[in-house]
């Protein structure tokens, strides 16, 4: 399915931003759908079908079923070999703990959500060169208020969505 989406996008000479504007979604979310990392709803599938000239039942069969769930995060090996993705890996290796420390200083003990989350990419023009500006925005969840250790040794999110992690797999 992803290949079909990319081929239709190329045939129409559209960017992710173009598609996002036409279906009223963010360009990064649109790209995530194309890479199988986000799940579009029925309305999104109808809009994509019309915009990209892909049969709606084809999209619905592959991306709209109740049994389709994105395989988030499984697109590449670690460490990544793609130069752009490697830079993100490198940024987290160098700045991960400093960013975490600043977040804790400003918000207290907690996490930045990757569920209630948006990402934006901007192009910054300078006299000498272009720059990439990436904005990551996620809701802050206070660990003490939103997470519960249950009797089975799991950590659960106490909210409208439930996230369960093996306690030995989470280093808090």
N, C-alpha and C positions, 0 to 999 in steps of 0.2 A: 504494500500500500504506500509506504513512504516514497518509493521510487516513482509511483504514479503521480503523487502530489508534486514532487520536484519537477517531473517532466511537464506537467500541466502549468506549473509556475513559470518555467523557462519558455514554454511555447507562447504564453501570454505576455512575456517580458515584464513580469511583476516582481516587486521586491516584497519582503515580509511586511514592510511598512505599508505598501500599497494594499496588500491583502487585509492587514489589520484595520486600516481605515474603512475599507468596504464592508467588513463584517463586524465592525465596532469592537475590536479586540486589540490588545497590545502586540507590537511586532515580535517581541521576544516570546510571548505565549504562542503566537502563530508558528514561529520556528520550532518551538517545543513540540507542537502537534506534528509537524512534518518529520521530526526525528523520533516520534513515538514516545515522547516524554510527558505529554499532557493529553488529557481526554476531552475532546469536544463534546458538547451536548447536542441534542437533536437539531436545535435551531442553528447552531454553528455548522453542522453537517449540511443542512439545506443551503445555507449561504455559500459554503465552500463549493458545493455541487454546482450551483448556478454560476458562480464566479469563475471556476476553473473548468467548466464543461466536463465534469466527471459525473457519471450516473449516480444519483443519490443512493440507490440501493447498494451500489458498490462501496461507497463510503460507509453507509450504515452497517453493512455486513462486516466490514473490517474494523471500523473504529467506534461504531455506535451500539454494539451489543452489550448486554448486561454482563457478558463474560469477558469483555475486553478491558484489561487494565494495563496502563503503560508500565513498561519495565524501566522504571526510572533509575538513572545512574549507571546502567550497564553498557554504555556505548563504547568504552575504551579501556585499554589496559592501564595499569599503574606501574610506574609513573607514565603519564601520557607521552606519546611520541609526536603528536601534532604540535607544531610550534606555538600556535595561539593558545591551545588548551594547556600546554606545558607552562606557559607564562602564568596562567591562573593558579596552577599547582605550585609554581615557584613563589607567587605572591602569598599564598597561604602558608607555605613553608617558612617564609621570612617574616610575614606580618600577621600570621594567624593568632599567635599568642598576644602580641601587642594590641591587635584589634579587640580580642576577647577581653583584655584587661581594661581597655578604655570603655567598652560596652558595660562591663561590670561597675566601673567607677560611676558611670552616668545613670545606670538603671538598677544596680544591685545584682544579686545572684539571679541568673535566669538565662534564657536563650532568645535568639532572634528566630522567628518563625520562618520556615521554608515552605509553609503551607499558605499562610496569609502573607504573601510575598509578591513583590513586583521587581522587575529588573528593567533598566533603561540604558540604552547605548546612544551617546551623542558624539557628534564629530565637532571638535573644537578647532577653529582655524586660527593659526598664529602667523606672524610675519615669516618666521623661519621654517615652520613645519606644522603638520596636522597632529592633533592629539586625540586620543580616545578617552572619553569620559564615561565611566560606568557607575550607575547609581543602583545600589541594592537596598530595597526597603522591605523590611519584615517587621511584623508586630513583635513587641517584646513580651515574653512570657516569664513572669517571675517564677523561679523554681519552687519556692515555698508555697505559692498560691495555686499553681496549676498542675503540679505533679504529685502523684501519690505512689508510695511504695506499698504494694499489696502483699499478702501472705505468701504468695508463690515466688517472691523475689523479683518481680517484674516492676518496671516503672511505667505508669500509665498517665496519659494526659487527661485531666479532668475538665473536659469542655465538650463542645458539640461534635468534635471529631475525636476518635480514640487512636492513639499511637501507643504501641507496646514494644518495648525494647527488652532484650535479655539483659538483666542487671550486670552480668559479667562482660557485656559487649559495649556498655556505655561508660565512659570515663568522665564522671561529673566532678 
